[in-house]
Each structure stands twice: as structure tokens, then as C-alpha cells.
Amino acid sequence: MFRINRDVRFSKDKSPYKTNLGASINKDGKKNWNSAGYYFHLEPGKSFAGGGLYMPEPGVLKKVRQEIDYDLSRIRFILSSKKFKSVYGDLDRSVELVLSRVPKGYAPDDPAADLLKFKSYIAMVTIPDDVLLSKDAAKKIAAAFNALQPLIEFLNTATST
């Protein structure tokens, strides 16, 4: 769980409290933000569930890239699985999360080049308000997390080596 106070030091909006609730679940809790985990964001009209590895430290990111390069077929299998595709479609490819070129140490024509460019390996699914208010909300969120589990496992295997 995150605090309800906003950091207003550099913001034009000086309202003191957040209008959302966020919860992060990973294997090491608050102790280690460099492990992959699940995230739930609750806010009217802007709720989502997802997770992965968000902006890890350079050493951790290097380990993930090495694991992708070493075991490309496994991550391709995870990302192309019917369960993952039906919930998330793909990893988040926002401009701020992906490099324009392959990182140093990898060839531009590397078969894993498209996956090596990521700075964060995350996937998210929007959850409409009507779904959150339904009696099946918990089941749908759990199903989204279940679809993400193989990716979380892959990323945590990479970061723990």
C-alpha cells in the first residue's frame, strides 16, 4: 500500500491527498523494488491491474537482458501465450519505457533486439468501473494476475541469478 499524501513540492496542483489507491505485491515486499511483482491501481475511471519489473536499477536490467538473450524462446512463449495475449496483448511499449536502439553489448540484428530495448518489462490491463463494482471483480483481477504470473517468474529468475 502507498501513502495517501501527495508529494506537492514540484507540482502546480497543491491538493494534499491522492485520489487513488495503489498496491504493489512482490516477493520481497518493500525491501526490494528490483524484483518483479503485481500492481493494482484503483481510481475512478482510471483503474488497472498488471505488473512486471518497472524501472529497475542498471545491474538488474542487465541481468534481465542477459536472461532474455540466453533463453529467448521461453520469454517469447510467455508473451505469445493465449492467456497473456487475451488479457494484456503485449508488454507496455510506451516511448519512455523503450530505448530507440539496442543496448550496448548487443548487435542490432540480434533475434532478441525488440525485447532487449525495454527499460521496464510491464503489462497492464484497464479495469472499467462497472467491472470493479460487479461481484466478479476479485475473480477478474485474480485472472489478470494469473495471466501475468509466468512473466513475473521469468523476470524474478533473471534478477535472482
C-alpha positions as CSV (number, residue, x, y, z in Angstrom):
1,M,0.0,0.0,0.0
2,F,1.2,3.5,-0.7
3,R,0.7,6.6,1.4
4,I,-2.3,8.9,0.8
5,N,-0.3,12.1,0.9
6,R,0.9,13.6,-2.4
7,D,4.4,15.0,-3.0
8,V,3.4,18.6,-3.8
9,R,6.9,20.1,-3.7
10,F,7.2,20.5,-7.5
11,S,3.6,20.3,-8.5
12,K,1.2,23.1,-9.6
13,D,-1.6,21.1,-8.1
14,K,-1.2,21.5,-4.3
15,S,-4.1,19.3,-3.2
16,P,-2.6,17.3,-0.3
17,Y,-4.1,13.8,-0.9
18,K,-4.1,11.3,-3.7
19,T,-7.3,10.3,-5.4
20,N,-6.2,6.8,-6.0
21,L,-5.2,3.7,-4.1
22,G,-2.2,1.6,-5.2
23,A,-1.0,-1.7,-4.0
24,S,2.2,-3.5,-5.0
25,I,2.9,-7.1,-4.3
26,N,6.3,-8.6,-4.9
27,K,8.4,-11.4,-3.4
28,D,10.5,-9.1,-1.2
29,G,7.9,-6.6,-0.2
30,K,9.1,-3.1,0.5
31,K,12.7,-4.3,0.9
32,N,13.4,-4.8,-2.8
33,W,11.9,-2.8,-5.6
34,N,14.2,-4.6,-8.0
35,S,12.1,-7.7,-8.1
36,A,9.1,-8.2,-10.4
37,G,5.7,-8.2,-8.9
38,Y,2.0,-7.3,-9.3
39,Y,0.4,-3.9,-9.1
40,F,-3.2,-2.8,-8.6
41,H,-4.4,0.8,-9.2
42,L,-7.8,1.9,-8.0
43,E,-9.1,5.3,-9.2
44,P,-12.5,6.2,-10.6
45,G,-12.2,5.9,-14.4
46,K,-8.5,5.0,-14.3
47,S,-8.2,1.7,-12.6
48,F,-5.9,-1.0,-13.8
49,A,-4.1,-4.2,-12.9
50,G,-0.8,-5.5,-14.1
51,G,2.8,-5.7,-13.1
52,G,6.2,-6.8,-14.1
53,L,9.6,-5.0,-13.5
54,Y,9.3,-1.2,-13.5
55,M,12.5,0.9,-14.0
56,P,15.0,-1.5,-12.3
57,E,18.5,-0.5,-11.4
58,P,21.0,-0.8,-14.3
59,G,22.6,-4.0,-12.8
60,V,19.2,-5.7,-12.5
61,L,18.2,-4.6,-16.0
62,K,21.4,-6.1,-17.3
63,K,20.6,-9.4,-15.7
64,V,17.1,-9.5,-17.3
65,R,18.6,-8.7,-20.7
66,Q,21.1,-11.4,-20.3
67,E,18.4,-13.9,-19.4
68,I,16.3,-12.8,-22.4
69,D,19.3,-13.3,-24.7
70,Y,20.1,-16.7,-23.1
71,D,16.5,-18.0,-23.1
72,L,14.7,-16.1,-25.8
73,S,12.4,-18.9,-26.7
74,R,11.0,-19.0,-23.1
75,I,10.0,-15.3,-23.0
76,R,8.6,-15.4,-26.5
77,F,6.5,-18.4,-25.4
78,I,5.3,-16.5,-22.3
79,L,4.4,-13.3,-24.3
80,S,2.7,-15.2,-27.1
81,S,0.7,-17.5,-24.8
82,K,-3.1,-17.3,-25.3
83,K,-3.7,-16.4,-21.7
84,F,-1.2,-13.5,-21.7
85,K,-2.3,-12.2,-25.1
86,S,-6.0,-12.3,-24.2
87,V,-5.5,-10.2,-21.1
88,Y,-2.6,-7.9,-21.9
89,G,-2.0,-8.1,-25.6
90,D,1.7,-7.2,-25.2
91,L,4.2,-5.6,-22.9
92,D,3.8,-1.8,-22.4
93,R,5.7,-0.2,-25.3
94,S,5.4,3.4,-24.2
95,V,8.1,5.6,-25.6
96,E,9.5,6.3,-22.1
97,L,9.9,2.6,-21.4
98,V,11.7,1.5,-24.6
99,L,15.1,2.5,-26.0
100,S,15.4,3.7,-29.6
101,R,18.4,1.4,-30.2
102,V,19.6,-1.9,-28.9
103,P,21.7,-1.5,-25.7
104,K,25.4,-1.6,-25.7
105,G,26.9,-5.1,-26.0
106,Y,24.1,-6.4,-28.3
107,A,24.1,-6.5,-32.1
108,P,21.3,-4.5,-33.8
109,D,20.3,-7.7,-35.7
110,D,20.1,-9.8,-32.5
111,P,17.0,-12.0,-32.7
112,A,16.0,-10.6,-29.3
113,A,16.6,-7.0,-30.2
114,D,13.0,-5.9,-29.8
115,L,12.9,-7.3,-26.2
116,L,16.4,-6.1,-25.3
117,K,15.4,-2.4,-25.9
118,F,13.0,-2.3,-22.9
119,K,13.9,-0.3,-19.8
120,S,10.8,-1.7,-18.0
121,Y,9.1,-5.1,-18.5
122,I,5.5,-4.3,-17.6
123,A,2.0,-5.2,-18.8
124,M,-1.3,-3.6,-17.7
125,V,-5.0,-4.0,-18.3
126,T,-7.6,-1.3,-17.8
127,I,-10.4,-2.3,-15.4
128,P,-13.6,-0.3,-16.1
129,D,-15.6,1.0,-13.2
130,D,-18.6,-1.3,-13.9
131,V,-16.3,-4.3,-13.6
132,L,-14.9,-3.1,-10.3
133,L,-18.5,-2.7,-9.0
134,S,-19.5,-6.2,-10.0
135,K,-19.5,-9.2,-7.8
136,D,-16.9,-10.8,-10.1
137,A,-14.3,-8.0,-9.7
138,A,-11.9,-10.0,-7.5
139,K,-12.1,-13.0,-9.9
140,K,-11.3,-10.8,-12.9
141,I,-8.3,-9.1,-11.1
142,A,-7.0,-12.5,-9.9
143,A,-7.3,-13.8,-13.5
144,A,-5.3,-10.9,-14.8
145,F,-2.6,-11.6,-12.2
146,N,-2.7,-15.3,-13.1
147,A,-2.0,-14.5,-16.7
148,L,1.0,-12.4,-15.7
149,Q,2.5,-15.0,-13.3
150,P,4.8,-16.7,-15.9
151,L,6.3,-13.3,-16.9
152,I,6.8,-12.4,-13.2
153,E,8.5,-15.8,-12.6
154,F,10.8,-15.3,-15.6
155,L,11.8,-11.9,-14.5
156,N,12.5,-12.9,-10.9
157,T,14.5,-15.9,-12.1
158,A,16.7,-13.5,-14.1
159,T,17.1,-11.0,-11.2
160,S,17.9,-13.6,-8.6
161,T,20.9,-15.1,-10.5
